[in-house]
Amino acid sequence: MHIPWLNIVAFLSKKCLMVKITDMAKVKITQIKSAIGYDKRQKNTLIALGIKKMNQTVEHEATPQILGMAKKVSHLVKIEDVK
């Protein structure tokens, strides 16, 4: 059974999603403090952000998920907005 309006909704949702992705701000996250002695979950959060060693900088889009992870390890990283 084919529902004609279903394809239109999927197309519109993809179009809206693409617009949101291109308009998002970016953030630079730099590790400034060692994770030695901290909880395994915080070390895993750094790895999930893409940080593997000290003074490494990664750039991500400022999604709520990325900002939440950066907030959890804010004592280990420096967060900067990218213009």
Buried (B, 14 or more C-beta within 10 A) or exposed (E): EEEEEEEEEEEEEEEEEEEEEEEEEEBBBBBEEEBEEBEEEBBEBBEEBEBEEEEBEBEBBBBEEBBEBBEBBEEBBBBEEEE
